[in-house]
C-alpha cells in the first residue's frame, strides 16, 4: 500500500505542466502578429490632395491631425458607414483603439498650408497640429525586444542546466545535480536483495553500522573510513550494493554520476562539487554515491592536448580538496564505483580519501545460485527448473548476465504461449545470449557444410583426447549469430592456469584448422576466431605470464597503461618474442594434426554424424570416440545430463582468470 501511495504521489507530481521550449517560438509569433496588427490599424489608406479636398468640402472629414510631415484624417461616423464595411473592417485591435481612416502626405509649399487653414476656419473639420512623438512606440519596441532576449536566454540556460529543478535556473547552474533520496523514499533495496557478494556486503555493513550508531566506534577512538571504492567488472552489482547501503542505513543518500560534474562552462564542475559536499554536510549523517567516478577521476597530466583537460582536472582537484576537508567523524561517507580503477588518479586512491577498495568480482558457483534464486522470484516457473544445474552451466556470468538469462527465458516462454517458464526456456535463453539466434535458413552449399562439419569435428576430437582441454558439451553446425558452427564446452572454474593447460587449450582450438588441412588439403577463413584466441594466448605466455624458457621470468604487461605507445623491451627482444610465439603455435598445430591423423576414422565418423544430425551431444561423442582417457579431470562434467532433449547447455564461456575463451566458435568469413 505504501508503494502504491508513493506511486500515486509521484504521478500527481508528474501531472504538473512543464515548460516546452517551443513556447518561445509561439510567443515571438504572437508578438510580431500583434505589432503588425497595430501598424495596419493606425494609418488606414493613403489618399491624394485632391481626394482629401473633395471629402473635406463635402463635410465627411471630422478631424485632421498634422504632425509637420503628414496628416492623419478621421472621418465622421456617417461618412465611414456610407463607404461600406463599417466596423467589420476594423480588425481585432480597432475594437479597442480607433486609428485614422486615411493619411495624407502634405506637399511642400505655403499654398497647401493656406488651403488647410482656410478649410479648417470654415468649420469643415477640426485642425490639430501635433509634433511627432514616437517615444512611446520606441519604448514599447525596446521593451519587447529586450524582454524576448532575456526570455530566450533564461530558457536556454534552464535547458543546459537540466531543467527547472535541482540547479537548472540561470543562477543555479553551479548547483549540484545529485538526486537526493530521503529516508523511506527510493531506498527500498536492502542487503537481502543483493545475492552473493558476501565479502563486499560484510565490509559495507560496517559502514551502515557506523551511520546507525557512530558512538559505538567513536567512544573507542576508532575512525570509520571516509570513503569506499567499489571496483569490478561491469554488471557485477556495484551500483546495487550502493543502493542497498542507502536502504539499510536509512539516511539521506545523494546519488549522481561522474559525468554530472562535466559541463560546457568553465568552473561549473568545481562549483557543483562544492555544493554537493555542502548539502551532504548539512544532511549528515549521509551517504554520497558517485557512480562511474572515472569520468572525473582520471589520472592528471595524461593525454593533455591544448588544455582540453583543464576543466576536468579542476573538478578533480576540487573533489580531492573536499574529500580531505571532511572530518573522520563528520557522518558523511563517500561511496564510488568504477570498472576502470587502473586509470584513476593516485591522489584519489590514497588512504584518507578512499580508505577501502572493495573488489566486486564475478560470482562463483555458490554466488550464481543465490543470484538465480533472487531473479527467479518474480518469474512463474515450473517444477523442471533446477537452480543448481543452471548455476553450473553459467560460468563466467555476471549478475547482470544472469538477470538477462531469466528475462530472456520468460520471453521465450511467452513467445511459445506457455503459462510457466520451463527448463528448456532457460537453456534456449543461454544459447540466445551467448551465440545469438539460430539461422537455419542461411544458404550454405554442401561443400561448405562438409568443411564446417570436419572443422567442428576436429575441435571435438582434439579436445576429447588432450588432458587439460575443457570438457565437451555439444557440437553444432547450425549457423548461430555470426558463427557457422560451434563446439561447446564447460570451462573449469580455476583461479590459476598452468603452462600445460594453456598448451592443451591452444591445441584444441587449432583442431578445426588442422582437420581442414588434413582432410581437404586446403584451409579456409573459418578459423579466424580460433587463430585470434591462440595468438593472444601465445603472446600472453611469452610476454606477460613468463611461461617461456627463452624469455624467462619477465613480464612486459603494464596494468596502468602508462606505456601505451611504447614497447618496454628492445627490438631484439621483440624479435625473440615473435619467434617463440611462432614456435608455440606451430607446435600446438602439429600436435593437433598428429592426434587427428592417428584418429582419422573417428574424425570422419564424427563429421558424418554432424552432417546427418547437425547437432550432437556428449554421449554421441563418447559413443564414437570412447570414454575420455582422463576421467580424473572430468569432475565438472558429472553434472551434465546425458539425455539429448535436456542437454542444450551453455556455449563456451570466459575463463574468469585470464579472460581467454575456451573453444571459441568459428566466425563467418567477413568477405
C-alpha positions as CSV (number, residue, x, y, z in Angstrom):
1,X,0.0,0.0,0.0
2,X,2.8,2.4,0.8
3,X,4.4,1.7,-2.6
4,X,1.0,2.4,-4.3
5,X,0.5,5.7,-2.5
6,X,4.1,6.7,-3.2
7,X,3.5,5.9,-6.9
8,X,0.3,8.0,-6.9
9,X,2.1,10.9,-5.3
10,X,4.8,10.7,-7.9
11,X,2.2,10.6,-10.7
12,X,0.5,13.6,-9.2
13,X,3.7,15.5,-9.3
14,X,4.3,14.5,-12.9
15,X,0.9,15.9,-13.9
16,X,2.2,19.5,-13.5
17,X,2.6,21.2,-16.9
18,X,6.2,21.5,-17.9
19,X,7.6,24.4,-19.9
20,X,8.1,23.4,-23.5
21,X,11.0,25.1,-25.3
22,X,8.8,25.7,-28.4
23,X,6.6,28.0,-26.5
24,X,9.2,30.7,-27.1
25,X,8.5,30.5,-30.8
26,X,4.8,30.8,-30.3
27,X,5.3,33.9,-28.1
28,X,7.5,35.5,-30.7
29,X,4.9,34.8,-33.4
30,X,2.1,36.3,-31.3
31,X,4.1,39.5,-30.5
32,X,5.0,40.0,-34.2
33,X,1.4,39.5,-35.3
34,X,0.2,42.0,-32.7
35,X,2.7,44.6,-33.8
36,X,1.7,44.0,-37.4
37,X,-2.0,44.5,-36.5
38,X,-1.2,47.6,-34.6
39,X,0.7,49.1,-37.5
40,X,-2.0,48.2,-40.0
41,X,-4.8,49.6,-37.8
42,X,-3.3,53.0,-37.2
43,X,-2.9,54.6,-40.6
44,X,-5.6,53.5,-42.9
45,X,-5.3,54.2,-46.7
46,X,-3.2,56.9,-48.3
47,X,-5.1,59.5,-50.4
48,X,-4.1,62.4,-52.5
49,X,-4.6,66.1,-52.0
50,X,-7.5,66.3,-54.5
51,X,-9.4,63.4,-52.9
52,X,-8.9,64.9,-49.5
53,X,-10.1,68.3,-50.6
54,X,-13.3,66.7,-52.0
55,X,-14.0,64.9,-48.8
56,X,-13.4,68.0,-46.7
57,X,-15.6,70.2,-48.8
58,X,-18.4,67.6,-48.8
59,X,-18.3,67.5,-45.0
60,X,-17.0,64.0,-44.5
61,X,-13.9,64.9,-42.5
62,X,-14.3,65.3,-38.8
63,X,-10.7,65.9,-37.7
64,X,-7.2,66.4,-39.2
65,X,-4.1,65.9,-37.2
66,X,-0.9,67.3,-38.8
67,X,2.5,66.5,-37.3
68,X,4.5,68.6,-39.7
69,X,5.1,65.8,-42.3
70,X,1.9,64.0,-42.8
71,X,-1.7,64.4,-41.8
72,X,-4.0,61.8,-40.2
73,X,-7.5,62.1,-41.4
74,X,-10.5,61.0,-39.3
75,X,-13.9,60.7,-41.0
76,X,-17.3,61.3,-39.4
77,X,-19.2,58.3,-38.3
78,X,-21.9,58.7,-41.0
79,X,-19.3,59.0,-43.8
80,X,-17.4,56.0,-42.6
81,X,-20.5,53.9,-42.6
82,X,-21.6,55.1,-46.0
83,X,-18.4,54.0,-47.5
84,X,-19.3,50.3,-46.8
85,X,-17.9,47.7,-44.4
86,X,-18.2,49.9,-41.4
87,X,-16.8,48.4,-38.2
88,X,-16.4,44.9,-39.9
89,X,-13.2,46.0,-41.5
90,X,-11.6,47.4,-38.4
91,X,-9.9,44.3,-37.2
92,X,-9.5,43.0,-33.7
93,X,-7.4,45.9,-32.4
94,X,-9.7,48.6,-33.8
95,X,-12.4,47.5,-31.4
96,X,-10.1,48.8,-28.6
97,X,-8.2,51.6,-30.4
98,X,-9.7,53.5,-33.4
99,X,-6.9,54.7,-35.7
100,X,-7.1,57.2,-38.6
101,X,-9.1,56.4,-41.6
102,X,-6.7,58.0,-44.1
103,X,-3.4,59.7,-44.2
104,X,-2.1,62.4,-46.4
105,X,1.4,63.5,-47.4
106,X,1.0,67.3,-47.5
107,X,3.0,68.6,-50.5
108,X,5.6,71.2,-49.7
109,X,4.7,74.8,-50.2
110,X,2.7,77.5,-48.4
111,X,-0.3,77.2,-50.8
112,X,-1.2,73.8,-49.3
113,X,-0.9,75.0,-45.7
114,X,-3.0,78.1,-46.6
115,X,-5.7,75.8,-48.0
116,X,-5.7,73.7,-44.9
117,X,-6.1,76.7,-42.7
118,X,-9.0,78.0,-44.9
119,X,-10.8,74.7,-44.8
120,X,-10.4,74.4,-41.0
121,X,-11.5,78.1,-40.5
122,X,-14.7,77.4,-42.5
123,X,-15.5,74.8,-39.9
124,X,-15.4,71.8,-42.3
125,X,-13.2,69.9,-39.8
126,X,-11.1,70.3,-36.7
127,X,-7.4,71.1,-37.4
128,X,-4.9,69.9,-34.8
129,X,-1.2,70.4,-35.1
130,X,0.9,68.0,-33.1
131,X,4.7,67.4,-33.2
132,X,6.0,63.9,-33.9
133,X,6.1,61.9,-30.7
134,X,7.4,58.4,-31.2
135,X,8.8,57.9,-27.7
136,X,6.1,55.6,-26.6
137,X,6.3,53.4,-29.7
138,X,10.1,53.2,-29.5
139,X,10.0,52.4,-25.8
140,X,7.5,49.6,-26.5
141,X,9.8,48.2,-29.2
142,X,12.8,48.2,-26.9
143,X,10.9,46.6,-24.0
144,X,9.6,43.8,-26.3
145,X,13.0,43.2,-27.8
146,X,14.9,43.0,-24.6
147,X,12.1,41.0,-23.0
148,X,12.4,38.4,-25.7
149,X,16.2,38.3,-25.4
150,X,16.0,37.7,-21.7
151,X,13.3,35.1,-22.1
152,X,15.3,33.2,-24.7
153,X,18.4,33.3,-22.6
154,X,16.6,32.0,-19.5
155,X,15.1,29.1,-21.4
156,X,18.4,28.2,-22.9
157,X,20.2,28.3,-19.5
158,X,17.4,26.2,-18.0
159,X,17.8,23.5,-20.6
160,X,21.6,23.5,-20.3
161,X,21.3,23.3,-16.6
162,X,19.0,20.3,-16.6
163,X,15.5,21.7,-16.1
164,X,13.8,24.0,-13.6
165,X,14.6,21.9,-10.6
166,X,17.9,21.0,-8.9
167,X,20.1,23.8,-10.1
168,X,18.5,24.3,-13.6
169,X,18.0,28.1,-13.1
170,X,20.3,30.6,-14.8
171,X,21.9,31.5,-11.5
172,X,21.9,27.9,-10.1
173,X,23.9,26.2,-12.9
174,X,26.7,25.7,-10.5
175,X,24.5,23.8,-8.1
176,X,24.9,20.0,-7.6
177,X,22.7,17.8,-9.8
178,X,22.7,15.0,-7.2
179,X,19.5,13.1,-6.7
180,X,18.6,13.1,-3.0
181,X,16.8,10.1,-1.5
182,X,15.5,10.8,1.9
183,X,14.6,8.2,4.5
184,X,12.0,5.8,3.1
185,X,11.9,7.3,-0.4
186,X,13.6,5.5,-3.2
187,X,15.8,3.4,-0.9
188,X,13.7,0.2,-0.6
189,X,16.7,-2.0,-1.7
190,X,18.5,-3.8,1.2
191,X,21.2,-6.4,1.5
192,X,18.7,-9.2,1.2
193,X,18.1,-8.1,-2.4
194,X,21.8,-8.5,-3.2
195,X,22.6,-12.1,-3.8
196,X,26.2,-13.3,-3.5
197,X,28.9,-10.7,-2.9
198,X,29.2,-11.8,0.7
199,X,32.7,-10.3,1.2
200,X,31.7,-6.9,-0.2
201,X,28.5,-6.8,1.9
202,X,30.5,-7.6,5.0
203,X,32.7,-4.5,4.6
204,X,29.7,-2.3,3.7
205,X,27.7,-3.5,6.7
206,X,30.3,-1.9,9.0
207,X,29.7,1.4,7.3
208,X,26.0,1.0,7.8
209,X,26.5,0.2,11.4
210,X,28.6,3.3,11.9
211,X,25.9,5.5,10.3
212,X,23.3,4.0,12.6
213,X,25.3,4.1,15.9
214,X,28.5,6.1,15.5
215,X,29.1,6.3,19.2
216,X,29.9,2.6,19.3
217,X,33.1,3.3,17.3
218,X,34.0,6.9,18.3
219,X,33.9,6.1,22.1
220,X,36.7,3.6,21.5
221,X,38.7,6.1,19.4
222,X,38.0,4.3,16.2
223,X,37.7,6.2,12.9
224,X,35.4,4.9,10.3
225,X,36.7,5.0,6.7
226,X,35.9,8.2,4.9
227,X,35.2,6.5,1.6
228,X,34.8,3.1,0.0
229,X,35.6,2.5,-3.7
230,X,33.7,-0.4,-5.4
231,X,35.8,-1.8,-8.2
232,X,34.9,-4.7,-10.5
233,X,33.8,-5.7,-14.0
234,X,30.6,-4.3,-15.5
235,X,27.4,-6.0,-14.3
236,X,28.7,-7.4,-11.0
237,X,26.4,-5.3,-8.8
238,X,28.4,-2.2,-7.7
239,X,25.5,0.2,-8.1
240,X,23.1,-2.3,-6.5
241,X,25.4,-2.5,-3.4
242,X,25.3,1.3,-3.1
243,X,21.5,1.3,-3.2
244,X,21.5,-1.5,-0.6
245,X,23.7,0.6,1.7
246,X,21.3,3.5,1.4
247,X,18.3,1.2,2.1
248,X,19.9,-0.3,5.2
249,X,21.3,2.9,6.7
250,X,18.1,4.9,6.2
251,X,20.0,8.1,5.9
252,X,20.0,10.8,3.2
253,X,21.5,9.4,0.1
254,X,23.0,11.6,-2.6
255,X,23.3,9.7,-5.9
256,X,24.9,11.1,-9.1
257,X,27.2,10.1,-11.9
258,X,30.7,11.4,-12.5
259,X,29.5,12.9,-15.8
260,X,27.1,15.1,-13.9
261,X,30.1,17.3,-12.9
262,X,31.0,17.8,-16.6
263,X,29.6,21.0,-18.2
264,X,30.4,23.3,-21.1
265,X,31.0,26.2,-18.8
266,X,34.4,26.8,-17.1
267,X,34.3,26.3,-13.3
268,X,30.9,24.7,-13.2
269,X,32.3,21.2,-12.3
270,X,34.2,22.5,-9.3
271,X,31.2,24.6,-8.2
272,X,29.0,21.5,-8.3
273,X,31.5,19.6,-6.2
274,X,31.5,22.3,-3.5
275,X,27.7,22.4,-3.5
276,X,27.4,18.6,-3.2
277,X,29.6,18.4,-0.2
278,X,27.9,21.4,1.4
279,X,24.5,19.7,1.1
280,X,25.8,16.4,2.4
281,X,27.3,18.1,5.5
282,X,24.0,19.8,6.2
283,X,22.2,16.5,5.9
284,X,24.7,14.4,7.9
285,X,24.8,11.6,8.6
286,X,24.6,11.0,4.9
287,X,26.0,9.0,2.0
288,X,27.3,10.4,-1.2
289,X,27.5,7.9,-4.1
290,X,29.4,8.8,-7.3
291,X,28.9,6.2,-10.0
292,X,31.4,5.9,-12.8
293,X,33.9,8.2,-11.0
294,X,36.5,7.6,-13.7
295,X,34.6,10.3,-15.7
296,X,36.3,12.9,-13.5
297,X,38.9,10.9,-11.6
298,X,41.3,10.1,-14.4
299,X,45.0,10.5,-13.7
300,X,46.0,14.1,-14.2
301,X,48.6,15.1,-16.7
302,X,47.8,12.3,-19.2
303,X,46.5,12.8,-22.7
304,X,46.6,16.6,-22.2
305,X,46.1,18.4,-25.5
306,X,46.0,22.2,-25.8
307,X,44.4,22.5,-22.3
308,X,41.4,20.3,-23.2
309,X,41.6,18.6,-19.8
310,X,41.9,21.7,-17.6
311,X,38.3,21.8,-16.6
312,X,38.2,18.1,-15.8
313,X,41.4,18.4,-13.7
314,X,40.0,21.4,-11.9
315,X,36.9,19.4,-11.0
316,X,39.1,16.5,-9.7
317,X,41.2,18.9,-7.7
318,X,38.1,20.3,-6.0
319,X,36.9,16.8,-5.3
320,X,40.2,15.9,-3.7
321,X,40.1,19.1,-1.6
322,X,36.6,18.5,-0.4
323,X,37.2,14.8,0.5
324,X,40.2,15.8,2.5
325,X,38.3,18.6,4.3
326,X,35.8,16.3,5.9
327,X,36.4,15.1,9.4
328,X,36.6,11.4,10.0
329,X,33.6,11.6,12.3
330,X,31.5,14.1,10.4
331,X,28.9,11.5,9.4
332,X,29.4,11.9,5.7
333,X,30.7,8.8,3.8
334,X,31.7,8.7,0.2
335,X,30.9,5.7,-2.0
336,X,32.1,5.5,-5.5
337,X,32.0,2.8,-8.2
338,X,34.1,2.2,-11.3
339,X,35.3,-0.6,-13.6
340,X,38.4,1.4,-14.6
341,X,40.3,1.6,-11.3
342,X,43.6,1.4,-13.2
343,X,43.2,4.9,-14.8
344,X,42.2,6.7,-11.5
345,X,44.5,9.3,-10.1
346,X,46.8,8.1,-7.3
347,X,45.8,11.0,-5.1
348,X,42.2,10.0,-5.3
349,X,43.0,6.4,-4.3
350,X,45.2,7.1,-1.3
351,X,44.2,6.4,2.3
352,X,42.3,9.3,3.8
353,X,40.0,9.7,0.8
354,X,39.1,6.2,-0.3
355,X,40.4,4.1,2.6
356,X,38.8,0.9,1.4
357,X,38.8,-0.6,-2.1
358,X,36.2,-3.3,-2.3
359,X,36.6,-5.6,-5.3
360,X,33.4,-6.9,-6.6
361,X,34.4,-9.9,-8.7
362,X,32.5,-12.2,-11.0
363,X,30.3,-14.6,-8.9
364,X,31.4,-18.1,-8.3
365,X,29.2,-21.2,-8.4
366,X,27.6,-20.6,-5.0
367,X,27.0,-16.9,-5.7
368,X,25.5,-17.6,-9.1
369,X,23.0,-20.0,-7.4
370,X,22.0,-17.2,-5.0
371,X,21.7,-14.7,-7.8
372,X,19.4,-17.1,-9.7
373,X,17.2,-17.5,-6.7
374,X,16.7,-13.7,-6.4
375,X,15.9,-13.2,-10.1
376,X,13.6,-16.2,-10.2
377,X,11.3,-14.8,-7.5
378,X,9.0,-12.8,-9.9
379,X,9.0,-15.4,-12.6
380,X,6.4,-18.1,-12.9
381,X,8.5,-21.3,-13.2
382,X,7.5,-25.0,-13.3
383,X,9.0,-27.9,-11.4
384,X,11.5,-28.7,-14.1
385,X,13.7,-25.8,-13.1
386,X,16.9,-26.9,-11.4
387,X,18.8,-23.9,-9.9
388,X,21.9,-25.9,-9.2
389,X,22.0,-27.1,-12.8
390,X,21.6,-23.5,-14.2
391,X,24.3,-22.1,-11.9
392,X,26.8,-24.8,-13.0
393,X,26.1,-24.1,-16.7
394,X,26.8,-20.4,-16.4
395,X,30.5,-20.0,-15.5
396,X,31.8,-16.5,-16.1
397,X,28.3,-14.9,-16.0
398,X,27.9,-11.7,-14.1
399,X,24.8,-10.8,-12.1
400,X,23.5,-8.7,-15.0
401,X,24.0,-11.6,-17.3
402,X,22.0,-13.9,-15.0
403,X,19.2,-11.4,-14.8
404,X,19.2,-11.2,-18.6
405,X,19.0,-15.0,-18.8
406,X,15.9,-15.1,-16.6
407,X,14.3,-12.3,-18.6
408,X,15.0,-14.0,-21.9
409,X,13.7,-17.3,-20.6
410,X,10.4,-15.6,-19.7
411,X,10.3,-14.1,-23.2
412,X,10.9,-17.5,-24.8
413,X,8.0,-19.0,-22.7
414,X,5.7,-16.1,-23.6
415,X,6.6,-16.4,-27.3
416,X,5.7,-20.1,-27.2
417,X,2.4,-19.5,-25.4
418,X,3.3,-21.2,-22.2
419,X,1.8,-20.4,-18.8
420,X,5.0,-21.1,-17.0
421,X,8.7,-20.9,-17.8
422,X,10.3,-24.3,-18.3
423,X,13.9,-25.6,-18.1
424,X,14.2,-25.7,-21.8
425,X,13.4,-22.0,-22.0
426,X,16.3,-21.2,-19.8
427,X,18.7,-23.3,-21.9
428,X,17.4,-21.6,-25.0
429,X,17.9,-18.2,-23.4
430,X,21.6,-19.0,-22.6
431,X,22.1,-20.1,-26.2
432,X,20.4,-16.9,-27.4
433,X,22.5,-14.6,-25.2
434,X,25.9,-16.1,-26.0
435,X,25.6,-17.4,-29.5
436,X,22.7,-15.4,-31.0
437,X,19.6,-16.7,-32.8
438,X,19.8,-19.8,-34.9
439,X,19.8,-19.2,-38.6
440,X,18.7,-22.4,-40.2
441,X,17.6,-20.6,-43.3
442,X,21.1,-19.4,-44.1
443,X,22.1,-20.6,-47.5
444,X,25.2,-22.9,-47.2
445,X,26.4,-25.1,-50.0
446,X,27.1,-28.8,-49.4
447,X,30.8,-28.3,-49.8
448,X,30.8,-25.5,-47.2
449,X,28.7,-27.6,-44.9
450,X,31.1,-30.5,-45.1
451,X,34.0,-28.2,-44.4
452,X,32.3,-26.9,-41.3
453,X,31.4,-30.4,-40.1
454,X,35.0,-31.6,-40.3
455,X,36.2,-28.3,-38.7
456,X,33.9,-28.7,-35.7
457,X,34.7,-32.5,-35.5
458,X,38.4,-31.6,-35.4
459,X,37.7,-29.4,-32.3
460,X,35.7,-32.1,-30.7
461,X,38.3,-34.9,-31.3
462,X,41.3,-33.0,-30.1
463,X,39.6,-31.5,-27.1
464,X,38.4,-35.0,-26.1
465,X,41.9,-36.6,-26.4
466,X,44.0,-34.0,-24.7
467,X,44.2,-33.9,-20.9
468,X,43.6,-30.3,-19.9
469,X,41.1,-29.1,-22.5
470,X,37.7,-28.0,-21.2
471,X,35.1,-30.8,-21.2
472,X,33.0,-31.0,-24.3
473,X,29.2,-30.5,-24.1
474,X,27.8,-30.2,-27.6
475,X,28.9,-29.7,-31.2
476,X,26.7,-27.9,-33.7
477,X,27.0,-26.9,-37.4
478,X,23.8,-24.9,-37.2
479,X,24.6,-21.2,-38.0
480,X,24.0,-19.0,-35.0
481,X,24.7,-15.3,-34.8
482,X,28.0,-14.7,-36.7
483,X,29.3,-18.2,-36.4
484,X,28.7,-21.0,-38.9
485,X,29.3,-23.7,-36.3
486,X,30.4,-24.2,-32.7
487,X,32.0,-26.7,-30.3
488,X,30.5,-26.0,-26.9
489,X,32.5,-26.6,-23.7
490,X,32.1,-26.3,-20.0
491,X,35.2,-24.5,-18.8
492,X,36.6,-25.5,-15.4
493,X,36.4,-22.8,-12.8
494,X,40.0,-22.3,-11.8
495,X,42.0,-19.4,-10.3
496,X,45.4,-20.1,-11.9
497,X,46.3,-21.7,-15.2
498,X,49.4,-23.8,-15.8
499,X,51.6,-24.0,-19.0
500,X,50.2,-27.4,-19.8
501,X,46.6,-26.3,-19.6
502,X,47.2,-23.4,-21.9
503,X,49.1,-25.6,-24.4
504,X,46.2,-28.1,-24.4
505,X,43.6,-25.4,-24.9
506,X,45.6,-24.0,-27.8
507,X,45.9,-27.4,-29.4
508,X,42.1,-28.0,-29.1
509,X,41.5,-24.5,-30.6
510,X,43.6,-25.4,-33.6
511,X,41.9,-28.7,-34.1
512,X,39.5,-27.2,-36.6
513,X,42.1,-25.7,-38.9
514,X,44.2,-29.0,-38.6
515,X,41.2,-31.1,-39.6
516,X,40.6,-28.9,-42.7
517,X,44.2,-29.2,-43.7
518,X,44.3,-33.0,-43.1
519,X,41.0,-33.8,-44.9
520,X,40.8,-31.3,-47.8
521,X,44.5,-30.4,-48.2
522,X,43.5,-26.8,-48.0
523,X,42.4,-24.3,-45.4
524,X,39.7,-21.6,-45.1
525,X,38.9,-18.4,-43.3
526,X,36.6,-20.2,-40.9
527,X,39.3,-20.4,-38.2
528,X,39.5,-16.7,-37.7
529,X,38.3,-16.6,-34.1
530,X,40.4,-19.7,-33.3
531,X,43.6,-18.1,-34.6
532,X,42.9,-14.8,-32.8
533,X,42.4,-16.6,-29.5
534,X,45.5,-18.8,-29.9
535,X,47.7,-15.8,-30.9
536,X,46.6,-13.9,-27.8
537,X,47.3,-16.8,-25.6
538,X,50.7,-17.4,-27.0
539,X,51.8,-13.8,-26.7
540,X,50.4,-13.8,-23.1
541,X,52.5,-16.9,-22.3
542,X,55.7,-15.3,-23.6
543,X,55.4,-11.6,-22.8
544,X,53.0,-11.4,-19.8
545,X,53.0,-14.6,-17.7
546,X,56.7,-15.5,-18.0
547,X,56.0,-19.1,-19.2
548,X,58.7,-19.2,-21.9
549,X,62.1,-20.5,-21.1
550,X,64.0,-18.3,-23.5
551,X,62.4,-15.0,-22.3
552,X,62.5,-16.2,-18.7
553,X,60.7,-14.8,-15.7
554,X,59.8,-11.5,-17.2
555,X,56.5,-9.7,-17.7
556,X,56.1,-6.8,-20.0
557,X,52.5,-6.1,-19.0
558,X,51.6,-2.7,-17.7
559,X,48.4,-2.7,-15.7
560,X,48.1,1.1,-15.6
561,X,48.6,1.6,-19.3
562,X,51.4,4.1,-18.9
563,X,53.4,2.6,-21.8
564,X,50.5,2.6,-24.4
565,X,52.6,3.8,-27.3
566,X,56.0,2.4,-26.5
567,X,57.3,-1.1,-26.0
568,X,59.0,-1.9,-22.7
569,X,61.6,-4.0,-24.5
570,X,64.2,-3.7,-27.3
571,X,63.8,-4.6,-30.9
572,X,65.9,-7.7,-30.4
573,X,63.6,-8.9,-27.6
574,X,60.6,-8.2,-29.8
575,X,62.1,-10.4,-32.4
576,X,62.7,-13.2,-29.8
577,X,59.1,-12.9,-28.6
578,X,57.8,-13.3,-32.2
579,X,60.0,-16.3,-32.7
580,X,58.9,-18.0,-29.5
581,X,55.2,-17.3,-30.2
582,X,55.6,-18.8,-33.6
583,X,57.2,-21.9,-32.1
584,X,54.4,-22.4,-29.6
585,X,51.6,-22.0,-32.2
586,X,53.3,-24.2,-34.7
587,X,53.9,-26.9,-32.0
588,X,50.3,-26.9,-31.0
589,X,49.2,-27.1,-34.6
590,X,51.4,-30.0,-35.5
591,X,50.3,-31.8,-32.3
592,X,46.7,-31.3,-33.3
593,X,47.4,-32.8,-36.8
594,X,49.1,-35.8,-35.3
595,X,46.2,-36.5,-33.0
596,X,43.7,-36.2,-35.8
597,X,45.9,-38.3,-38.2
598,X,46.1,-41.2,-35.7
599,X,42.3,-41.0,-35.1
600,X,41.2,-40.2,-38.7
601,X,38.4,-42.9,-38.7
602,X,36.9,-41.4,-35.6
603,X,37.2,-37.9,-37.1
604,X,35.3,-39.0,-40.2
605,X,32.6,-40.8,-38.2
606,X,32.0,-37.7,-36.0
607,X,31.8,-35.4,-39.1
608,X,29.3,-37.8,-40.8
609,X,27.2,-37.8,-37.6
610,X,27.2,-33.9,-37.7
611,X,26.2,-33.8,-41.3
612,X,23.3,-36.1,-40.6
613,X,22.1,-34.6,-37.3
614,X,23.6,-31.1,-37.3
615,X,23.8,-31.2,-33.5
616,X,25.5,-34.0,-31.5
617,X,25.9,-34.2,-27.7
618,X,28.4,-35.5,-25.3
619,X,27.1,-39.0,-25.3
620,X,27.3,-39.2,-29.1
621,X,30.9,-38.2,-29.0
622,X,31.6,-40.8,-26.2
623,X,29.9,-43.5,-28.3
624,X,32.2,-42.7,-31.3
625,X,35.4,-41.8,-29.6
626,X,35.1,-44.0,-26.5
627,X,35.4,-42.9,-22.9
628,X,37.6,-39.9,-22.4
629,X,41.1,-41.1,-21.2
630,X,41.3,-38.5,-18.4
631,X,38.5,-39.5,-16.1
632,X,40.0,-37.8,-13.0
633,X,39.8,-34.4,-14.7
634,X,36.1,-34.6,-15.5
635,X,34.5,-33.9,-12.2
636,X,33.0,-30.8,-13.6
637,X,31.2,-32.9,-16.3
638,X,29.4,-35.2,-13.8
639,X,26.5,-32.7,-13.6
640,X,25.9,-32.6,-17.3
641,X,22.7,-34.7,-18.2
642,X,23.0,-37.4,-20.8
643,X,19.5,-37.0,-22.3
644,X,19.7,-35.2,-25.6
645,X,16.4,-33.3,-25.0
646,X,17.9,-31.8,-21.8
647,X,21.5,-31.1,-22.9
648,X,21.2,-27.8,-24.7
649,X,23.8,-26.5,-22.4
650,X,25.9,-23.3,-22.3
651,X,28.2,-22.4,-25.1
652,X,31.9,-22.0,-24.2
653,X,32.2,-19.0,-21.8
654,X,35.0,-16.9,-20.4
655,X,37.7,-18.1,-18.1
656,X,37.4,-15.8,-15.1
657,X,41.1,-15.5,-14.6
658,X,42.8,-14.9,-17.9
659,X,39.7,-13.8,-19.9
660,X,40.7,-16.3,-22.7
661,X,37.6,-18.1,-24.2
662,X,37.8,-21.8,-24.3
663,X,36.6,-23.4,-27.6
664,X,35.9,-20.2,-29.5
665,X,33.1,-20.6,-32.1
666,X,34.1,-20.1,-35.7
667,X,33.1,-16.8,-37.1
668,X,31.7,-16.4,-40.6
669,X,34.2,-15.1,-43.1
670,X,33.8,-11.3,-43.5
671,X,34.1,-11.1,-47.2
